[in-house]
Amino acid sequence: MAETAAETALVALGAVARPHGVRGELRVHRFNPDSPVLLDRASVWLRTPDGKSEAREVKVERTRPHGELVLLTLEGVVGREAAEALRGHEVCIPREDLPPPDEDELYHIDLVGLAVRTESGEEIGVVSEVIRYPSVDCLLVEGADGVREIPILEPYLVDVDFEARVAVVRHHEDFEARRKR
């Protein structure tokens, strides 16, 4: 392993759903079923579900599509019990390994750390996380008045300027701030 997870920004592409068969193959639920990125990897990083342990890089022996899932064989994962121990682990790659997003697309990880302002310039806070819900993804914005979730949808997210490191929002008052955790 050339570097540790602490030295690189990791992006979760999916999560281990369960073992597949008895030889240690993993069924991986892809967060973006249309993305081929996970299918052509020499290695991936595994991050524990609780995030308490440091992610570790593992060599990929084989991948193959399986409907919306990917079947993944990793070096050192032999047998169903070893595969079962990885249930829930996130399957990640370094941010720099992602292809550039299309003109109208963005990666969630690139939103973390952006300052959030209204169209009139009022500071709301900073994006600390992007939360995935079944119906919509939301920015978790930490500000002086607490934490609020703002949907990544029009009319709420108006503009993102990555060079200036700013996200512009509208109607933020519709989303009440709650106390920080």
C-alpha positions in Angstrom: 0.0 0.0 0.0 1.5 3.3 -1.1 -0.5 5.7 1.0 -3.0 5.7 3.8 -6.6 6.8 3.6 -5.7 9.9 5.7 -3.5 11.0 2.9 -6.1 10.9 0.2 -9.8 12.0 -0.2 -11.8 8.8 -0.7 -15.1 8.7 -2.5 -17.5 5.8 -1.7 -18.8 4.2 -4.9 -20.9 1.5 -3.2 -21.3 -0.7 -0.2 -20.9 -4.4 0.4 -24.4 -5.8 0.5 -23.6 -9.4 1.3 -21.4 -12.4 0.2 -22.1 -14.0 -3.2 -21.5 -17.8 -3.1 -19.0 -19.5 -0.8 -15.7 -18.5 -2.3 -15.5 -14.9 -0.9 -17.0 -13.0 -3.7 -18.9 -9.8 -2.6 -22.2 -8.3 -3.8 -21.6 -4.6 -4.0 -24.5 -2.1 -4.2 -23.4 0.8 -6.4 -24.5 4.2 -5.3 -24.6 5.1 -9.0 -25.7 2.0 -11.0 -24.9 3.7 -14.3 -21.3 4.4 -13.4 -18.7 1.9 -14.9 -15.9 3.2 -12.6 -16.0 0.3 -10.2 -15.8 -2.3 -13.0 -12.2 -1.4 -14.0 -10.2 -1.1 -10.9 -6.8 -2.6 -9.9 -7.6 -1.8 -6.2 -10.2 -0.3 -4.0 -10.3 1.1 -0.5 -12.6 -0.5 2.2 -14.0 1.7 4.8 -15.8 0.3 7.9 -19.5 1.1 8.3 -18.8 3.0 11.6 -15.9 4.9 10.1 -13.9 4.3 13.3 -11.1 2.3 11.6 -8.8 3.7 8.9 -9.8 2.6 5.4 -7.5 0.1 3.8 -6.5 -0.5 0.2 -7.2 -4.0 -1.2 -6.2 -5.4 -4.6 -9.1 -6.3 -6.9 -8.8 -9.7 -8.5 -12.1 -9.7 -10.5 -15.2 -7.6 -11.1 -18.3 -8.3 -13.1 -21.7 -6.6 -13.4 -24.7 -8.4 -11.8 -27.8 -6.3 -12.6 -27.5 -3.1 -10.6 -24.9 -4.7 -8.4 -21.2 -5.5 -9.0 -19.7 -8.8 -8.0 -16.2 -8.1 -6.6 -13.4 -10.5 -5.7 -10.7 -9.1 -3.5 -7.3 -10.4 -2.7 -7.2 -12.1 0.7 -11.0 -12.5 1.0 -11.4 -16.2 0.9 -14.6 -18.0 1.9 -18.1 -16.9 2.8 -17.2 -16.0 6.4 -14.4 -13.6 5.3 -16.9 -12.0 2.8 -19.6 -11.7 5.5 -17.2 -9.8 7.8 -17.1 -7.1 5.1 -20.9 -6.6 5.0 -21.7 -2.9 5.1 -18.1 -1.7 4.3 -18.0 1.1 1.8 -16.1 0.5 -1.4 -14.1 3.6 -2.1 -11.5 5.0 -4.6 -9.4 8.2 -4.4 -11.1 11.3 -5.6 -8.4 11.9 -8.2 -9.2 8.6 -9.9 -12.8 9.7 -10.8 -13.3 10.9 -14.4 -14.1 14.6 -14.7 -17.8 15.3 -14.2 -19.9 16.5 -17.2 -20.7 20.1 -17.5 -24.0 19.8 -15.7 -22.8 17.3 -13.1 -20.8 17.4 -9.8 -19.4 15.1 -7.2 -20.8 15.3 -3.7 -17.4 15.1 -2.2 -16.5 18.4 -4.0 -19.4 20.2 -2.1 -17.9 19.4 1.4 -16.2 22.5 2.8 -17.9 25.0 0.5 -19.2 28.3 2.2 -23.0 28.6 1.8 -24.5 32.0 1.1 -27.9 33.4 0.1 -28.3 35.2 -3.2 -28.0 38.5 -1.2 -24.7 37.4 0.2 -25.8 36.4 3.8 -23.5 33.8 5.2 -25.4 30.6 6.2 -22.5 28.3 7.1 -20.3 25.6 5.6 -21.2 22.3 4.0 -20.0 19.6 6.4 -21.6 16.6 4.6 -23.9 15.5 1.8 -26.7 13.2 3.0 -28.3 10.8 0.6 -32.0 10.2 1.1 -34.2 8.0 -1.2 -35.9 11.0 -2.7 -33.3 13.8 -2.6 -29.7 14.5 -1.6 -29.2 17.3 0.9 -26.4 19.6 2.0 -25.7 19.4 5.7 -24.8 23.1 6.5 -23.3 24.0 9.8 -23.8 27.6 10.7 -23.7 29.9 13.8 -27.4 29.3 14.4 -27.1 25.5 14.1 -27.3 22.8 11.4 -29.8 22.7 8.5 -30.4 20.4 5.6 -30.8 22.0 2.3 -32.0 19.9 -0.7 -29.7 19.8 -3.7 -32.5 20.8 -6.0 -33.8 23.9 -7.8 -35.1 26.3 -6.4 -33.0 25.8 -3.3 -29.4 25.3 -4.7 -29.0 28.2 -7.1 -25.3 28.1 -8.0 -22.0 26.4 -7.1 -18.8 28.2 -7.7 -15.9 25.7 -7.1 -13.2 28.3 -7.8 -14.6 30.7 -5.2 -15.6 27.7 -2.9 -19.2 29.0 -2.5 -22.6 27.5 -2.9 -25.5 29.9 -3.3 -28.9 28.9 -1.9 -32.4 30.3 -1.9 -35.3 29.8 0.6 -32.9 28.6 3.3 -35.4 29.8 5.9 -37.7 27.0 4.8 -35.3 24.6 6.5 -35.1 25.3 10.2 -31.7 25.2 11.9 -31.4 22.6 14.7 -28.8 22.4 17.4 -25.4 20.9 16.4 -24.9 17.3 17.3 
